[in-house]
Amino acid sequence: MNSFGLTLTALCCVVVVLGGLPFSSDAQLDPSFYRDTCPKVHSIIREVIRNVSKTDPRMLASLVRLHFHDCFVLGCDASVLLNKTDTIVSEQEAFPNINSLRGLDVVNQIKTAVEKACPNTVSCADILALSAQIFLNFGRWS
C-alpha cells in the first residue's frame, strides 16, 4: 500500500474513533431506568432484603461482595450467578470464590419476586447492582 493509502486509512480510523466519542461519553446510568417498565422493582428488592436481614444481617454485606465479584473481572454481567455446566466455567468455582460466595439464594428470591411482578424485564445484573445499592442506602430506611 502506498503512503496515500496508509494516510487515508489512518485518517478514516481517526474519524471513526473521534466520531464515536460523543456517543460513548454520553452514556450514563439511570436510577429511574425501570420507572415505566417495572415501577416497583426497588420496593420489591428492598422488601426481600429487609426480610432476609432480619434473620441474617451479614447477608447485606454478602450481597455487596457478590456484586463486587461479579463486576471485578469482566464487568457487571451477572456471570457470577451462572452455575457450572459442560460449556460454562463458573466463576463460583474460581479459587478465590470457592465456598465464599454467599447470597446466591437471596438473589434467586429477589429474581423470583421481581419476575412475578414484571416478567422478563429486570436483568440479573441489574438485580445484583440494585441489591448492593439498596443495601448501601439501608441506613436511610424509616
N, CA, C and O atoms as a GROMACS GRO file, in nm:
protein
  568
    1MET      N    1   0.085  -0.117   0.000
    1MET     CA    2   0.000   0.000   0.000
    1MET      C    3   0.090   0.123   0.000
    1MET      O    4   0.188   0.129   0.074
    2ASN      N    5   0.058   0.220  -0.081
    2ASN     CA    6   0.140   0.341  -0.089
    2ASN      C    7   0.110   0.434   0.028
    2ASN      O    8   0.018   0.410   0.107
    3SER      N    9   0.188   0.541   0.038
    3SER     CA   10   0.174   0.633   0.152
    3SER      C   11   0.038   0.703   0.151
    3SER      O   12  -0.016   0.734   0.257
    4PHE      N   13  -0.018   0.728   0.033
    4PHE     CA   14  -0.151   0.790   0.027
    4PHE      C   15  -0.257   0.696   0.087
    4PHE      O   16  -0.344   0.740   0.161
    5GLY      N   17  -0.246   0.568   0.054
    5GLY     CA   18  -0.341   0.469   0.107
    5GLY      C   19  -0.330   0.456   0.258
    5GLY      O   20  -0.430   0.446   0.328
    6LEU      N   21  -0.206   0.458   0.309
    6LEU     CA   22  -0.186   0.450   0.454
    6LEU      C   23  -0.241   0.574   0.524
    6LEU      O   24  -0.303   0.564   0.630
    7THR      N   25  -0.217   0.690   0.464
    7THR     CA   26  -0.267   0.814   0.522
    7THR      C   27  -0.419   0.815   0.524
    7THR      O   28  -0.480   0.855   0.624
    8LEU      N   29  -0.480   0.771   0.415
    8LEU     CA   30  -0.625   0.767   0.407
    8LEU      C   31  -0.682   0.668   0.509
    8LEU      O   32  -0.784   0.697   0.573
    9THR      N   33  -0.619   0.554   0.525
    9THR     CA   34  -0.664   0.454   0.623
    9THR      C   35  -0.652   0.510   0.765
    9THR      O   36  -0.744   0.494   0.845
   10ALA      N   37  -0.540   0.575   0.796
   10ALA     CA   38  -0.521   0.633   0.928
   10ALA      C   39  -0.624   0.743   0.955
   10ALA      O   40  -0.678   0.752   1.065
   11LEU      N   41  -0.651   0.825   0.855
   11LEU     CA   42  -0.750   0.932   0.868
   11LEU      C   43  -0.889   0.874   0.895
   11LEU      O   44  -0.963   0.926   0.979
   12CYS      N   45  -0.924   0.768   0.824
   12CYS     CA   46  -1.054   0.703   0.845
   12CYS      C   47  -1.065   0.648   0.987
   12CYS      O   48  -1.170   0.660   1.051
   13CYS      N   49  -0.958   0.588   1.035
   13CYS     CA   50  -0.958   0.535   1.172
   13CYS      C   51  -0.978   0.646   1.274
   13CYS      O   52  -1.054   0.630   1.369
   14VAL      N   53  -0.910   0.758   1.255
   14VAL     CA   54  -0.922   0.871   1.347
   14VAL      C   55  -1.065   0.924   1.345
   14VAL      O   56  -1.121   0.954   1.451
   15VAL      N   57  -1.124   0.937   1.228
   15VAL     CA   58  -1.262   0.987   1.216
   15VAL      C   59  -1.359   0.893   1.287
   15VAL      O   60  -1.449   0.938   1.357
   16VAL      N   61  -1.341   0.763   1.269
   16VAL     CA   62  -1.430   0.666   1.333
   16VAL      C   63  -1.417   0.674   1.485
   16VAL      O   64  -1.518   0.676   1.555
   17VAL      N   65  -1.294   0.678   1.535
   17VAL     CA   66  -1.273   0.683   1.680
   17VAL      C   67  -1.327   0.814   1.737
   17VAL      O   68  -1.401   0.811   1.836
   18LEU      N   69  -1.292   0.926   1.678
   18LEU     CA   70  -1.337   1.055   1.730
   18LEU      C   71  -1.487   1.073   1.711
   18LEU      O   72  -1.552   1.138   1.794
   19GLY      N   73  -1.542   1.018   1.606
   19GLY     CA   74  -1.686   1.027   1.583
   19GLY      C   75  -1.766   0.952   1.686
   19GLY      O   76  -1.880   0.990   1.716
   20GLY      N   77  -1.711   0.848   1.742
   20GLY     CA   78  -1.781   0.769   1.842
   20GLY      C   79  -1.770   0.823   1.983
   20GLY      O   80  -1.846   0.782   2.070
   21LEU      N   81  -1.677   0.914   2.008
   21LEU     CA   82  -1.656   0.965   2.143
   21LEU      C   83  -1.777   1.034   2.204
   21LEU      O   84  -1.811   1.005   2.319
   22PRO      N   85  -1.844   1.125   2.133
   22PRO     CA   86  -1.959   1.192   2.197
   22PRO      C   87  -2.068   1.094   2.239
   22PRO      O   88  -2.135   1.116   2.340
   23PHE      N   89  -2.087   0.988   2.163
   23PHE     CA   90  -2.193   0.894   2.195
   23PHE      C   91  -2.156   0.807   2.314
   23PHE      O   92  -2.239   0.781   2.400
   24SER      N   93  -2.032   0.762   2.319
   24SER     CA   94  -1.993   0.674   2.429
   24SER      C   95  -1.979   0.752   2.559
   24SER      O   96  -2.006   0.696   2.666
   25SER      N   97  -1.937   0.877   2.554
   25SER     CA   98  -1.922   0.953   2.676
   25SER      C   99  -2.055   1.006   2.728
   25SER      O  100  -2.064   1.053   2.841
   26ASP      N  101  -2.159   0.999   2.645
   26ASP     CA  102  -2.290   1.047   2.685
   26ASP      C  103  -2.368   0.942   2.764
   26ASP      O  104  -2.468   0.974   2.827
   27ALA      N  105  -2.324   0.817   2.759
   27ALA     CA  106  -2.396   0.710   2.827
   27ALA      C  107  -2.383   0.726   2.978
   27ALA      O  108  -2.273   0.737   3.031
   28GLN      N  109  -2.495   0.726   3.046
   28GLN     CA  110  -2.496   0.740   3.191
   28GLN      C  111  -2.592   0.637   3.250
   28GLN      O  112  -2.691   0.600   3.188
   29LEU      N  113  -2.561   0.592   3.370
   29LEU     CA  114  -2.653   0.504   3.441
   29LEU      C  115  -2.773   0.585   3.485
   29LEU      O  116  -2.759   0.701   3.524
   30ASP      N  117  -2.889   0.525   3.479
   30ASP     CA  118  -3.012   0.596   3.513
   30ASP      C  119  -3.084   0.522   3.625
   30ASP      O  120  -3.137   0.413   3.602
   31PRO      N  121  -3.088   0.579   3.745
   31PRO     CA  122  -3.155   0.511   3.855
   31PRO      C  123  -3.305   0.491   3.832
   31PRO      O  124  -3.367   0.407   3.897
   32SER      N  125  -3.362   0.565   3.740
   32SER     CA  126  -3.505   0.551   3.713
   32SER      C  127  -3.531   0.470   3.586
   32SER      O  128  -3.636   0.484   3.523
   33PHE      N  129  -3.436   0.386   3.548
   33PHE     CA  130  -3.444   0.310   3.424
   33PHE      C  131  -3.572   0.226   3.416
   33PHE      O  132  -3.633   0.215   3.310
   34TYR      N  133  -3.613   0.167   3.527
   34TYR     CA  134  -3.730   0.080   3.529
   34TYR      C  135  -3.858   0.152   3.572
   34TYR      O  136  -3.958   0.086   3.604
   35ARG      N  137  -3.857   0.283   3.574
   35ARG     CA  138  -3.972   0.361   3.619
   35ARG      C  139  -4.100   0.324   3.544
   35ARG      O  140  -4.207   0.314   3.605
   36ASP      N  141  -4.091   0.304   3.413
   36ASP     CA  142  -4.210   0.274   3.333
   36ASP      C  143  -4.235   0.124   3.317
   36ASP      O  144  -4.350   0.081   3.312
   37THR      N  145  -4.128   0.045   3.309
   37THR     CA  146  -4.144  -0.097   3.280
   37THR      C  147  -4.162  -0.184   3.404
   37THR      O  148  -4.225  -0.289   3.397
   38CYS      N  149  -4.106  -0.141   3.516
   38CYS     CA  150  -4.121  -0.216   3.641
   38CYS      C  151  -4.108  -0.118   3.758
   38CYS      O  152  -4.008  -0.118   3.829
   39PRO      N  153  -4.211  -0.036   3.778
   39PRO     CA  154  -4.201   0.073   3.875
   39PRO      C  155  -4.179   0.030   4.020
   39PRO      O  156  -4.131   0.109   4.101
   40LYS      N  157  -4.212  -0.093   4.053
   40LYS     CA  158  -4.199  -0.138   4.192
   40LYS      C  159  -4.071  -0.218   4.217
   40LYS      O  160  -4.056  -0.277   4.324
   41VAL      N  161  -3.980  -0.220   4.121
   41VAL     CA  162  -3.861  -0.305   4.135
   41VAL      C  163  -3.781  -0.271   4.261
   41VAL      O  164  -3.735  -0.361   4.331
   42HIS      N  165  -3.763  -0.142   4.290
   42HIS     CA  166  -3.686  -0.103   4.409
   42HIS      C  167  -3.755  -0.149   4.537
   42HIS      O  168  -3.690  -0.200   4.628
   43SER      N  169  -3.885  -0.129   4.544
   43SER     CA  170  -3.956  -0.169   4.666
   43SER      C  171  -3.960  -0.321   4.682
   43SER      O  172  -3.956  -0.370   4.795
   44ILE      N  173  -3.968  -0.395   4.573
   44ILE     CA  174  -3.966  -0.541   4.580
   44ILE      C  175  -3.831  -0.589   4.634
   44ILE      O  176  -3.826  -0.672   4.725
   45ILE      N  177  -3.723  -0.536   4.577
   45ILE     CA  178  -3.589  -0.575   4.622
   45ILE      C  179  -3.569  -0.535   4.768
   45ILE      O  180  -3.516  -0.612   4.848
   46ARG      N  181  -3.611  -0.413   4.801
   46ARG     CA  182  -3.596  -0.364   4.939
   46ARG      C  183  -3.670  -0.455   5.037
   46ARG      O  184  -3.619  -0.484   5.145
   47GLU      N  185  -3.790  -0.499   5.000
   47GLU     CA  186  -3.869  -0.585   5.089
   47GLU      C  187  -3.802  -0.720   5.112
   47GLU      O  188  -3.795  -0.768   5.226
   48VAL      N  189  -3.752  -0.781   5.006
   48VAL     CA  190  -3.682  -0.910   5.021
   48VAL      C  191  -3.558  -0.892   5.108
   48VAL      O  192  -3.532  -0.972   5.198
   49ILE      N  193  -3.481  -0.787   5.081
   49ILE     CA  194  -3.360  -0.762   5.160
   49ILE      C  195  -3.395  -0.735   5.306
   49ILE      O  196  -3.326  -0.783   5.396
   50ARG      N  197  -3.500  -0.660   5.328
   50ARG     CA  198  -3.542  -0.630   5.466
   50ARG      C  199  -3.578  -0.760   5.540
   50ARG      O  200  -3.538  -0.778   5.655
   51ASN      N  201  -3.651  -0.848   5.474
   51ASN     CA  202  -3.689  -0.976   5.537
   51ASN      C  203  -3.568  -1.064   5.564
   51ASN      O  204  -3.558  -1.125   5.670
   52VAL      N  205  -3.476  -1.070   5.469
   52VAL     CA  206  -3.356  -1.152   5.486
   52VAL      C  207  -3.268  -1.096   5.597
   52VAL      O  208  -3.210  -1.172   5.675
   53SER      N  209  -3.258  -0.964   5.604
   53SER     CA  210  -3.169  -0.902   5.704
   53SER      C  211  -3.217  -0.924   5.846
   53SER      O  212  -3.138  -0.915   5.940
   54LYS      N  213  -3.345  -0.954   5.863
   54LYS     CA  214  -3.397  -0.982   5.998
   54LYS      C  215  -3.339  -1.112   6.054
   54LYS      O  216  -3.314  -1.123   6.174
   55THR      N  217  -3.319  -1.210   5.967
   55THR     CA  218  -3.267  -1.339   6.013
   55THR      C  219  -3.116  -1.353   5.994
   55THR      O  220  -3.052  -1.430   6.064
   56ASP      N  221  -3.060  -1.278   5.899
   56ASP     CA  222  -2.916  -1.287   5.872
   56ASP      C  223  -2.862  -1.150   5.833
   56ASP      O  224  -2.848  -1.122   5.713
   57PRO      N  225  -2.831  -1.064   5.930
   57PRO     CA  226  -2.784  -0.929   5.900
   57PRO      C  227  -2.656  -0.925   5.816
   57PRO      O  228  -2.633  -0.828   5.743
   58ARG      N  229  -2.573  -1.029   5.825
   58ARG     CA  230  -2.449  -1.032   5.746
   58ARG      C  231  -2.476  -1.048   5.597
   58ARG      O  232  -2.389  -1.018   5.514
   59MET      N  233  -2.595  -1.094   5.562
   59MET     CA  234  -2.626  -1.118   5.422
   59MET      C  235  -2.620  -0.988   5.341
   59MET      O  236  -2.591  -0.991   5.222
   60LEU      N  237  -2.646  -0.877   5.405
   60LEU     CA  238  -2.642  -0.750   5.334
   60LEU      C  239  -2.503  -0.724   5.278
   60LEU      O  240  -2.488  -0.687   5.161
   61ALA      N  241  -2.402  -0.742   5.360
   61ALA     CA  242  -2.264  -0.724   5.313
   61ALA      C  243  -2.229  -0.829   5.208
   61ALA      O  244  -2.152  -0.802   5.116
   62SER      N  245  -2.284  -0.948   5.223
   62SER     CA  246  -2.257  -1.055   5.125
   62SER      C  247  -2.310  -1.018   4.987
   62SER      O  248  -2.249  -1.053   4.886
   63LEU      N  249  -2.423  -0.946   4.981
   63LEU     CA  250  -2.476  -0.904   4.852
   63LEU      C  251  -2.385  -0.801   4.785
   63LEU      O  252  -2.366  -0.804   4.663
   64VAL      N  253  -2.327  -0.712   4.864
   64VAL     CA  254  -2.232  -0.615   4.809
   64VAL      C  255  -2.108  -0.688   4.759
   64VAL      O  256  -2.056  -0.657   4.651
   65ARG      N  257  -2.061  -0.784   4.836
   65ARG     CA  258  -1.943  -0.863   4.796
   65ARG      C  259  -1.972  -0.941   4.668
   65ARG      O  260  -1.886  -0.950   4.580
   66LEU      N  261  -2.090  -0.997   4.657
   66LEU     CA  262  -2.130  -1.071   4.538
   66LEU      C  263  -2.129  -0.979   4.416
   66LEU      O  264  -2.083  -1.018   4.309
   67HIS      N  265  -2.180  -0.859   4.434
   67HIS     CA  266  -2.180  -0.760   4.324
   67HIS      C  267  -2.036  -0.725   4.286
   67HIS      O  268  -2.004  -0.714   4.168
   68PHE      N  269  -1.949  -0.706   4.386
   68PHE     CA  270  -1.809  -0.677   4.358
   68PHE      C  271  -1.745  -0.788   4.277
   68PHE      O  272  -1.679  -0.762   4.176
   69HIS      N  273  -1.764  -0.914   4.320
   69HIS     CA  274  -1.702  -1.026   4.249
   69HIS      C  275  -1.758  -1.041   4.109
   69HIS      O  276  -1.689  -1.089   4.019
   70ASP      N  277  -1.882  -1.001   4.089
   70ASP     CA  278  -1.938  -1.006   3.954
   70ASP      C  279  -1.872  -0.900   3.866
   70ASP      O  280  -1.839  -0.928   3.751
   71CYS      N  281  -1.854  -0.781   3.917
   71CYS     CA  282  -1.805  -0.669   3.837
   71CYS      C  283  -1.654  -0.667   3.820
   71CYS      O  284  -1.604  -0.612   3.722
   72PHE      N  285  -1.581  -0.725   3.912
   72PHE     CA  286  -1.436  -0.707   3.918
   72PHE      C  287  -1.362  -0.757   3.795
   72PHE      O  288  -1.271  -0.689   3.747
   73VAL      N  289  -1.398  -0.871   3.742
   73VAL     CA  290  -1.317  -0.931   3.636
   73VAL      C  291  -1.352  -0.878   3.498
   73VAL      O  292  -1.269  -0.813   3.434
   74LEU      N  293  -1.471  -0.902   3.451
   74LEU     CA  294  -1.507  -0.864   3.313
   74LEU      C  295  -1.630  -0.774   3.306
   74LEU      O  296  -1.693  -0.766   3.201
   75GLY      N  297  -1.664  -0.708   3.413
   75GLY     CA  298  -1.778  -0.619   3.410
   75GLY      C  299  -1.900  -0.678   3.478
   75GLY      O  300  -1.906  -0.798   3.506
   76CYS      N  301  -1.995  -0.594   3.504
   76CYS     CA  302  -2.116  -0.632   3.578
   76CYS      C  303  -2.215  -0.700   3.484
   76CYS      O  304  -2.302  -0.635   3.426
   77ASP      N  305  -2.201  -0.831   3.471
   77ASP     CA  306  -2.284  -0.904   3.375
   77ASP      C  307  -2.359  -1.020   3.438
   77ASP      O  308  -2.421  -1.099   3.366
   78ALA      N  309  -2.356  -1.031   3.568
   78ALA     CA  310  -2.422  -1.139   3.644
   78ALA      C  311  -2.362  -1.275   3.613
   78ALA      O  312  -2.424  -1.378   3.641
   79SER      N  313  -2.243  -1.279   3.556
   79SER     CA  314  -2.179  -1.407   3.524
   79SER      C  315  -2.145  -1.486   3.650
   79SER      O  316  -2.130  -1.608   3.644
   80VAL      N  317  -2.132  -1.419   3.763
   80VAL     CA  318  -2.103  -1.488   3.888
   80VAL      C  319  -2.221  -1.575   3.932
   80VAL      O  320  -2.205  -1.663   4.017
   81LEU      N  321  -2.337  -1.552   3.876
   81LEU     CA  322  -2.456  -1.630   3.912
   81LEU      C  323  -2.468  -1.760   3.833
   81LEU      O  324  -2.546  -1.847   3.868
   82LEU      N  325  -2.389  -1.772   3.726
   82LEU     CA  326  -2.400  -1.890   3.640
   82LEU      C  327  -2.342  -2.013   3.707
   82LEU      O  328  -2.232  -2.009   3.762
   83ASN      N  329  -2.417  -2.120   3.702
   83ASN     CA  330  -2.368  -2.248   3.755
   83ASN      C  331  -2.281  -2.317   3.651
   83ASN      O  332  -2.294  -2.292   3.531
   84LYS      N  333  -2.193  -2.403   3.698
   84LYS     CA  334  -2.103  -2.476   3.608
   84LYS      C  335  -2.185  -2.574   3.522
   84LYS      O  336  -2.274  -2.644   3.571
   85THR      N  337  -2.151  -2.576   3.394
   85THR     CA  338  -2.208  -2.675   3.302
   85THR      C  339  -2.094  -2.729   3.217
   85THR      O  340  -1.978  -2.696   3.239
   86ASP      N  341  -2.128  -2.813   3.119
   86ASP     CA  342  -2.025  -2.865   3.029
   86ASP      C  343  -1.961  -2.754   2.947
   86ASP      O  344  -1.845  -2.766   2.907
   87THR      N  345  -2.034  -2.646   2.923
   87THR     CA  346  -1.983  -2.538   2.838
   87THR      C  347  -1.949  -2.411   2.916
   87THR      O  348  -1.892  -2.318   2.859
   88ILE      N  349  -1.983  -2.405   3.043
   88ILE     CA  350  -1.959  -2.285   3.123
   88ILE      C  351  -1.864  -2.318   3.237
   88ILE      O  352  -1.888  -2.410   3.315
   89VAL      N  353  -1.755  -2.242   3.246
   89VAL     CA  354  -1.668  -2.250   3.363
   89VAL      C  355  -1.720  -2.144   3.459
   89VAL      O  356  -1.711  -2.024   3.432
   90SER      N  357  -1.775  -2.188   3.569
   90SER     CA  358  -1.843  -2.097   3.660
   90SER      C  359  -1.744  -2.016   3.744
   90SER      O  360  -1.645  -2.069   3.794
   91GLU      N  361  -1.774  -1.888   3.759
   91GLU     CA  362  -1.695  -1.803   3.848
   91GLU      C  363  -1.714  -1.846   3.994
   91GLU      O  364  -1.631  -1.815   4.079
   92GLN      N  365  -1.823  -1.915   4.022
   92GLN     CA  366  -1.847  -1.962   4.158
   92GLN      C  367  -1.740  -2.061   4.201
   92GLN      O  368  -1.714  -2.076   4.321
   93GLU      N  369  -1.678  -2.128   4.105
   93GLU     CA  370  -1.577  -2.228   4.138
   93GLU      C  371  -1.434  -2.177   4.119
   93GLU      O  372  -1.339  -2.254   4.130
   94ALA      N  373  -1.419  -2.048   4.092
   94ALA     CA  374  -1.285  -1.990   4.085
   94ALA      C  375  -1.224  -1.995   4.225
   94ALA      O  376  -1.295  -1.984   4.325
   95PHE      N  377  -1.093  -2.013   4.233
   95PHE     CA  378  -1.026  -2.034   4.362
   95PHE      C  379  -1.066  -1.932   4.469
   95PHE      O  380  -1.098  -1.973   4.581
   96PRO      N  381  -1.065  -1.800   4.440
   96PRO     CA  382  -1.100  -1.706   4.547
   96PRO      C  383  -1.246  -1.714   4.591
   96PRO      O  384  -1.280  -1.669   4.700
   97ASN      N  385  -1.331  -1.772   4.507
   97ASN     CA  386  -1.474  -1.774   4.537
   97ASN      C  387  -1.525  -1.904   4.598
   97ASN      O  388  -1.637  -1.909   4.648
   98ILE      N  389  -1.443  -2.009   4.595
   98ILE     CA  390  -1.490  -2.140   4.642
   98ILE      C  391  -1.534  -2.129   4.789
   98ILE      O  392  -1.458  -2.086   4.875
   99ASN      N  393  -1.656  -2.170   4.813
   99ASN     CA  394  -1.716  -2.169   4.947
   99ASN      C  395  -1.717  -2.031   5.014
   99ASN      O  396  -1.725  -2.022   5.136
  100SER      N  397  -1.709  -1.925   4.935
  100SER     CA  398  -1.708  -1.793   4.998
  100SER      C  399  -1.816  -1.700   4.944
  100SER      O  400  -1.841  -1.594   5.002
  101LEU      N  401  -1.881  -1.737   4.836
  101LEU     CA  402  -1.987  -1.652   4.782
  101LEU      C  403  -2.118  -1.684   4.853
  101LEU      O  404  -2.173  -1.793   4.838
  102ARG      N  405  -2.166  -1.589   4.928
  102ARG     CA  406  -2.295  -1.604   4.996
  102ARG      C  407  -2.395  -1.511   4.929
  102ARG      O  408  -2.357  -1.408   4.872
  103GLY      N  409  -2.521  -1.546   4.935
  103GLY     CA  410  -2.625  -1.458   4.884
  103GLY      C  411  -2.686  -1.501   4.753
  103GLY      O  412  -2.779  -1.437   4.704
  104LEU      N  413  -2.634  -1.610   4.696
  104LEU     CA  414  -2.691  -1.656   4.568
  104LEU      C  415  -2.839  -1.692   4.585
  104LEU      O  416  -2.920  -1.667   4.496
  105ASP      N  417  -2.873  -1.751   4.699
  105ASP     CA  418  -3.013  -1.786   4.724
  105ASP      C  419  -3.100  -1.662   4.741
  105ASP      O  420  -3.217  -1.662   4.704
  106VAL      N  421  -3.043  -1.556   4.798
  106VAL     CA  422  -3.118  -1.431   4.815
  106VAL      C  423  -3.143  -1.367   4.679
  106VAL      O  424  -3.252  -1.316   4.653
  107VAL      N  425  -3.042  -1.370   4.592
  107VAL     CA  426  -3.060  -1.317   4.457
  107VAL      C  427  -3.170  -1.395   4.386
  107VAL      O  428  -3.251  -1.336   4.314
  108ASN      N  429  -3.174  -1.526   4.406
  108ASN     CA  430  -3.282  -1.606   4.346
  108ASN      C  431  -3.418  -1.567   4.403
  108ASN      O  432  -3.516  -1.562   4.329
  109GLN      N  433  -3.426  -1.540   4.533
  109GLN     CA  434  -3.551  -1.494   4.593
  109GLN      C  435  -3.596  -1.362   4.532
  109GLN      O  436  -3.713  -1.342   4.499
  110ILE      N  437  -3.499  -1.271   4.519
  110ILE     CA  438  -3.530  -1.140   4.462
  110ILE      C  439  -3.576  -1.156   4.317
  110ILE      O  440  -3.677  -1.097   4.277
  111LYS      N  441  -3.503  -1.235   4.240
  111LYS     CA  442  -3.538  -1.255   4.099
  111LYS      C  443  -3.679  -1.314   4.086
  111LYS      O  444  -3.756  -1.272   4.000
  112THR      N  445  -3.713  -1.410   4.172
  112THR     CA  446  -3.847  -1.470   4.168
  112THR      C  447  -3.954  -1.366   4.197
  112THR      O  448  -4.056  -1.360   4.128
  113ALA      N  449  -3.932  -1.284   4.300
  113ALA     CA  450  -4.029  -1.180   4.335
  113ALA      C  451  -4.043  -1.076   4.225
  113ALA      O  452  -4.154  -1.032   4.194
  114VAL      N  453  -3.931  -1.036   4.166
  114VAL     CA  454  -3.934  -0.936   4.059
  114VAL      C  455  -4.002  -0.994   3.935
  114VAL      O  456  -4.082  -0.926   3.870
  115GLU      N  457  -3.970  -1.119   3.902
  115GLU     CA  458  -4.032  -1.183   3.784
  115GLU      C  459  -4.183  -1.195   3.800
  115GLU      O  460  -4.257  -1.186   3.702
  116LYS      N  461  -4.229  -1.216   3.923
  116LYS     CA  462  -4.373  -1.226   3.947
  116LYS      C  463  -4.442  -1.094   3.913
  116LYS      O  464  -4.551  -1.093   3.856
  117ALA      N  465  -4.378  -0.983   3.948
  117ALA     CA  466  -4.436  -0.851   3.924
  117ALA      C  467  -4.410  -0.801   3.782
  117ALA      O  468  -4.497  -0.737   3.722
  118CYS      N  469  -4.292  -0.828   3.729
  118CYS     CA  470  -4.251  -0.775   3.599
  118CYS      C  471  -4.178  -0.884   3.521
  118CYS      O  472  -4.055  -0.885   3.518
  119PRO      N  473  -4.251  -0.976   3.458
  119PRO     CA  474  -4.185  -1.086   3.388
  119PRO      C  475  -4.093  -1.039   3.275
  119PRO      O  476  -4.128  -0.950   3.197
  120ASN      N  477  -3.977  -1.102   3.267
  120ASN     CA  478  -3.881  -1.079   3.158
  120ASN      C  479  -3.844  -0.932   3.139
  120ASN      O  480  -3.830  -0.885   3.026
  121THR      N  481  -3.828  -0.860   3.250
  121THR     CA  482  -3.799  -0.717   3.239
  121THR      C  483  -3.666  -0.678   3.302
  121THR      O  484  -3.586  -0.610   3.239
  122VAL      N  485  -3.643  -0.721   3.425
  122VAL     CA  486  -3.524  -0.679   3.500
  122VAL      C  487  -3.417  -0.787   3.491
  122VAL      O  488  -3.442  -0.904   3.521
  123SER      N  489  -3.298  -0.747   3.448
  123SER     CA  490  -3.189  -0.844   3.432
  123SER      C  491  -3.130  -0.884   3.567
  123SER      O  492  -3.143  -0.811   3.666
  124CYS      N  493  -3.066  -0.998   3.570
  124CYS     CA  494  -2.998  -1.044   3.692
  124CYS      C  495  -2.884  -0.949   3.729
  124CYS      O  496  -2.859  -0.926   3.847
  125ALA      N  497  -2.816  -0.895   3.629
  125ALA     CA  498  -2.708  -0.800   3.656
  125ALA      C  499  -2.763  -0.676   3.727
  125ALA      O  500  -2.701  -0.624   3.819
  126ASP      N  501  -2.879  -0.630   3.682
  126ASP     CA  502  -2.940  -0.514   3.748
  126ASP      C  503  -2.989  -0.548   3.888
  126ASP      O  504  -2.982  -0.465   3.978
  127ILE      N  505  -3.037  -0.670   3.907
  127ILE     CA  506  -3.080  -0.711   4.041
  127ILE      C  507  -2.961  -0.710   4.136
  127ILE      O  508  -2.974  -0.666   4.251
  128LEU      N  509  -2.846  -0.758   4.092
  128LEU     CA  510  -2.726  -0.753   4.177
  128LEU      C  511  -2.688  -0.609   4.210
  128LEU      O  512  -2.660  -0.576   4.325
  129ALA      N  513  -2.688  -0.524   4.108
  129ALA     CA  514  -2.649  -0.384   4.128
  129ALA      C  515  -2.749  -0.312   4.219
  129ALA      O  516  -2.709  -0.239   4.310
  130LEU      N  517  -2.878  -0.332   4.195
  130LEU     CA  518  -2.979  -0.266   4.277
  130LEU      C  519  -2.977  -0.318   4.420
  130LEU      O  520  -2.998  -0.241   4.514
  131SER      N  521  -2.951  -0.446   4.439
  131SER     CA  522  -2.941  -0.502   4.574
  131SER      C  523  -2.828  -0.437   4.652
  131SER      O  524  -2.844  -0.400   4.768
  132ALA      N  525  -2.713  -0.422   4.587
  132ALA     CA  526  -2.599  -0.357   4.652
  132ALA      C  527  -2.632  -0.212   4.683
  132ALA      O  528  -2.600  -0.162   4.791
  133GLN      N  529  -2.694  -0.143   4.588
  133GLN     CA  530  -2.730  -0.002   4.609
  133GLN      C  531  -2.829   0.012   4.724
  133GLN      O  532  -2.814   0.100   4.809
  134ILE      N  533  -2.930  -0.073   4.726
  134ILE     CA  534  -3.031  -0.065   4.831
  134ILE      C  535  -2.969  -0.094   4.968
  134ILE      O  536  -3.004  -0.029   5.066
  135PHE      N  537  -2.876  -0.190   4.974
  135PHE     CA  538  -2.808  -0.216   5.100
  135PHE      C  539  -2.730  -0.093   5.145
  135PHE      O  540  -2.734  -0.057   5.263
  136LEU      N  541  -2.660  -0.030   5.053
  136LEU     CA  542  -2.578   0.086   5.091
  136LEU      C  543  -2.665   0.202   5.137
  136LEU      O  544  -2.616   0.290   5.208
  137ASN      N  545  -2.792   0.205   5.098
  137ASN     CA  546  -2.886   0.306   5.145
  137ASN      C  547  -2.967   0.256   5.264
  137ASN      O  548  -3.064   0.321   5.305
  138PHE      N  549  -2.929   0.144   5.320
  138PHE     CA  550  -3.004   0.078   5.427
  138PHE      C  551  -3.029   0.171   5.545
  138PHE      O  552  -3.138   0.169   5.603
  139GLY      N  553  -2.931   0.250   5.581
  139GLY     CA  554  -2.945   0.340   5.696
  139GLY      C  555  -3.049   0.448   5.675
  139GLY      O  556  -3.092   0.512   5.772
  140ARG      N  557  -3.090   0.471   5.553
  140ARG     CA  558  -3.189   0.575   5.524
  140ARG      C  559  -3.332   0.524   5.534
  140ARG      O  560  -3.427   0.601   5.517
  141TRP      N  561  -3.348   0.396   5.562
  141TRP     CA  562  -3.484   0.342   5.572
  141TRP      C  563  -3.551   0.396   5.697
  141TRP      O  564  -3.485   0.422   5.798
  142SER      N  565  -3.681   0.412   5.690
  142SER     CA  566  -3.753   0.461   5.808
  142SER      C  567  -3.802   0.345   5.891
  142SER      O  568  -3.866   0.365   5.995
   0.00000   0.00000   0.00000
